[in-house]
Amino acid sequence: MDYVKLINCMRCGMCLPACPTYKETFLETASPRGRVALIRKLQEGELDQSERLLEYLSLCLDCQACASACPCGVNAGELVAEFTCERKGGEGLSFMEDLILRRLVPHPDRLEASLVPMRLYQRTGLQKLVRKLGVMKLFPEPLERMEGLLPNLPARPLRQTIAEVTPARGEERGTVAFFLGCVMSLIFSEASRATVRLLSELGYRVVTPRNQVCCGAPNMLSGDLAGLKEAVRSNVAVFGGIEADFIVTDCGGCGAELKHYGHHLEGDPEAAAFSAKVRDISQVLALHQEELRAKLKPLPLTVTYHDPCHIAHCQGIRREPRDLLRLIPGLEYRELEAADACCGSAGTYNIAKPEMADRILARKIDTIRATGAELLATGNPGCLLQLKKGLAEQLPGVGIVHVTELLARSLDGAA
């Protein structure tokens, strides 16, 4: 770990109002500057690594709101992640971590097969019965929460059905390579289908390679640096063979990770070139606003927007999604207070730290309620899962969609 990053923290406190866990606890150890101080003391040998200390550090959601607020550019989330990687490098992965991160996630076919039982669970009506009878309360809490987050799954993963090459509609203006995230393919396939359609409508030839693998974000979150670098090398090799203007993704988490490939393989020119081409879908669509506006039909809806941490804080993208929503005729856009505050998803945080995740989610739901909007738009699958569950339980009159789904509805004029 770079010691300079640790001593750059001035302890000014600018990060405190931005940190979700500090706002819920008002504990210094649950703040960004507190985490930086703990890691620094560890590095300087003034603290021993203990379970209590690891628990304090594990409260970090890695939302990187602190980095957006810090005048010195200190990123406490990244420092915690680097510390976790170093610790895991010394300890090694547990059996379950190895099973999931090395034997399941990097293999799309296995990952897709693992959801077949869940698809049958829904298709047979068993899920409705289990929820009606409250059977999941008999199981461990993490399993109950995972089941509660599960939305209706598509009949087949998008990776299995989408064309590897989708031609441009009308005159071709260029080629984009589409990075189809695991969760987007497995769960939110309609949103990614809409993404490809929008790109095609704007004149792009879209190439979606089936041999792409997970972006590596789960490995990074779990401190598996070796697995992360393996994912980076695989994807750089796959996409390196495509002559594309951009590498586009509609998954905020994937986009943030893909843009770091050059950092993960420092000194590798191919990884750096890959990262330089990565764009969130909103960035590409925003380049063609007038053309898109001409194609959109009215949607009489009141809509607000939640900034995913991986889009707003990690990639600095805030204006583009809002500009795109405002293109839709008849749509009334209402700004959300603290729109870039974390929703509590943070990868698997909402399962590992359920109490804190629920407190953060409740705060977000309150701000959504205050807008009076009938629809919430966002751009990251983790946020979609977390907010969909929260809205269903606390604000059932409000729906949630990916930004690209809403734009595709407008293309069809289907509110």
Secondary structure in CASP SS format (residue, H / E / C, confidence):
PFRMAT SS
TARGET T0000
AUTHOR 0000-0000-0000
METHOD secondary structure of the structure
MODEL  1
M C 1.00
D C 1.00
Y H 1.00
V H 1.00
K H 1.00
L H 1.00
I H 1.00
N C 1.00
C C 1.00
M C 1.00
R C 1.00
C C 1.00
G C 1.00
M C 1.00
C C 1.00
L H 1.00
P H 1.00
A H 1.00
C C 1.00
P H 1.00
T H 1.00
Y H 1.00
K H 1.00
E H 1.00
T H 1.00
F C 1.00
L C 1.00
E H 1.00
T H 1.00
A H 1.00
S C 1.00
P H 1.00
R H 1.00
G H 1.00
R H 1.00
V H 1.00
A H 1.00
L H 1.00
I H 1.00
R H 1.00
K H 1.00
L H 1.00
Q H 1.00
E C 1.00
G C 1.00
E C 1.00
L C 1.00
D C 1.00
Q C 1.00
S C 1.00
E H 1.00
R H 1.00
L H 1.00
L H 1.00
E H 1.00
Y H 1.00
L H 1.00
S H 1.00
L C 1.00
C C 1.00
L C 1.00
D C 1.00
C C 1.00
Q C 1.00
A H 1.00
C H 1.00
A H 1.00
S H 1.00
A H 1.00
C C 1.00
P C 1.00
C C 1.00
G C 1.00
V C 1.00
N C 1.00
A H 1.00
G H 1.00
E H 1.00
L H 1.00
V H 1.00
A H 1.00
E H 1.00
F H 1.00
T H 1.00
C H 1.00
E H 1.00
R H 1.00
K H 1.00
G H 1.00
G H 1.00
E H 1.00
G C 1.00
L C 1.00
S C 1.00
F H 1.00
M H 1.00
E H 1.00
D H 1.00
L H 1.00
I H 1.00
L H 1.00
R H 1.00
R H 1.00
L C 1.00
V C 1.00
P C 1.00
H C 1.00
P H 1.00
D H 1.00
R H 1.00
L H 1.00
E H 1.00
A H 1.00
S H 1.00
L C 1.00
V H 1.00
P H 1.00
M H 1.00
R H 1.00
L H 1.00
Y H 1.00
Q H 1.00
R H 1.00
T C 1.00
G C 1.00
L H 1.00
Q H 1.00
K H 1.00
L H 1.00
V H 1.00
R H 1.00
K H 1.00
L H 1.00
G C 1.00
V H 1.00
M H 1.00
K H 1.00
L H 1.00
F C 1.00
P C 1.00
E H 1.00
P H 1.00
L H 1.00
E H 1.00
R H 1.00
M H 1.00
E H 1.00
G H 1.00
L H 1.00
L C 1.00
P C 1.00
N C 1.00
L C 1.00
P C 1.00
A C 1.00
R C 1.00
P C 1.00
L H 1.00
R H 1.00
Q H 1.00
T H 1.00
I C 1.00
A C 1.00
E C 1.00
V E 1.00
T E 1.00
P C 1.00
A C 1.00
R C 1.00
G C 1.00
E C 1.00
E C 1.00
R C 1.00
G E 1.00
T E 1.00
V E 1.00
A E 1.00
F E 1.00
F C 1.00
L C 1.00
G C 1.00
C H 1.00
V H 1.00
M H 1.00
S H 1.00
L H 1.00
I C 1.00
F C 1.00
S H 1.00
E H 1.00
A H 1.00
S H 1.00
R H 1.00
A H 1.00
T H 1.00
V H 1.00
R H 1.00
L H 1.00
L H 1.00
S H 1.00
E H 1.00
L C 1.00
G C 1.00
Y E 1.00
R E 1.00
V E 1.00
V E 1.00
T C 1.00
P C 1.00
R C 1.00
N C 1.00
Q C 1.00
V C 1.00
C C 1.00
C C 1.00
G C 1.00
A H 1.00
P H 1.00
N H 1.00
M H 1.00
L H 1.00
S C 1.00
G C 1.00
D C 1.00
L H 1.00
A H 1.00
G H 1.00
L H 1.00
K H 1.00
E H 1.00
A H 1.00
V H 1.00
R H 1.00
S H 1.00
N H 1.00
V H 1.00
A H 1.00
V H 1.00
F H 1.00
G H 1.00
G C 1.00
I C 1.00
E C 1.00
A C 1.00
D C 1.00
F E 1.00
I E 1.00
V E 1.00
T E 1.00
D C 1.00
C C 1.00
G H 1.00
G H 1.00
C H 1.00
G H 1.00
A H 1.00
E H 1.00
L H 1.00
K C 1.00
H C 1.00
Y H 1.00
G H 1.00
H H 1.00
H H 1.00
L C 1.00
E C 1.00
G C 1.00
D C 1.00
P H 1.00
E H 1.00
A H 1.00
A H 1.00
A H 1.00
F H 1.00
S H 1.00
A H 1.00
K H 1.00
V E 1.00
R E 1.00
D E 1.00
I H 1.00
S H 1.00
Q H 1.00
V H 1.00
L H 1.00
A H 1.00
L H 1.00
H H 1.00
Q H 1.00
E H 1.00
E H 1.00
L H 1.00
R H 1.00
A H 1.00
K H 1.00
L C 1.00
K C 1.00
P C 1.00
L C 1.00
P C 1.00
L C 1.00
T E 1.00
V E 1.00
T E 1.00
Y E 1.00
H C 1.00
D C 1.00
P C 1.00
C H 1.00
H H 1.00
I H 1.00
A H 1.00
H C 1.00
C C 1.00
Q C 1.00
G C 1.00
I C 1.00
R C 1.00
R H 1.00
E H 1.00
P H 1.00
R H 1.00
D H 1.00
L H 1.00
L H 1.00
R H 1.00
L H 1.00
I C 1.00
P C 1.00
G C 1.00
L C 1.00
E E 1.00
Y E 1.00
R C 1.00
E C 1.00
L C 1.00
E C 1.00
A C 1.00
A C 1.00
D C 1.00
A C 1.00
C C 1.00
C C 1.00
G C 1.00
S C 1.00
A C 1.00
G C 1.00
T C 1.00
Y H 1.00
N H 1.00
I H 1.00
A H 1.00
K C 1.00
P H 1.00
E H 1.00
M H 1.00
A H 1.00
D H 1.00
R H 1.00
I H 1.00
L H 1.00
A H 1.00
R H 1.00
K H 1.00
I H 1.00
D H 1.00
T H 1.00
I H 1.00
R H 1.00
A H 1.00
T H 1.00
G C 1.00
A C 1.00
E C 1.00
L E 1.00
L E 1.00
A E 1.00
T E 1.00
G C 1.00
N C 1.00
P H 1.00
G H 1.00
C H 1.00
L H 1.00
L H 1.00
Q H 1.00
L H 1.00
K H 1.00
K H 1.00
G H 1.00
L H 1.00
A H 1.00
E H 1.00
Q H 1.00
L C 1.00
P C 1.00
G C 1.00
V C 1.00
G E 1.00
I E 1.00
V E 1.00
H E 1.00
V H 1.00
T H 1.00
E H 1.00
L H 1.00
L H 1.00
A H 1.00
R H 1.00
S H 1.00
L H 1.00
D H 1.00
G C 1.00
A C 1.00
A C 1.00
END
